[in-house]
Amino acid sequence: MTGVKLKITGEDQPGMIADASALLSTIGCNIERLDSYRKNKGSSANFHLHVDAGADREFTHAEIEHIKEETRRMKQKYNLTRAEVGILRHKRVELGSN
């Protein structure tokens, strides 16, 4: 199992969750946990999004670079104060019964 951890923070704007979901979909990830919330109200509202997503295969080097580049693009597009992505890699071990 491999996965992606995505954390973004910034001014609340339409489309942020949609863009994050689209990115994860393009690499075949399933969202396992999604937390979103706002701090403050009105024009000073700060939006926080934390996503854990998993895939049933290892990511290629090109996919990892794509994830990082798209996260940078989202940071610029939405002028985010925080845009962090982590790639989780686990060697899968298949256990058989005796």
Buried (B, 14 or more C-beta within 10 A) or exposed (E): EBBBBBBBBBBBEEEBBEBBBEBBEEBEBEBEEBEBEEEEEEEEEBBBBBBBBBBEEEBEEEBBEBBEEBBEEBBEBBEBEEBEBEEBEEEEEEEEEE
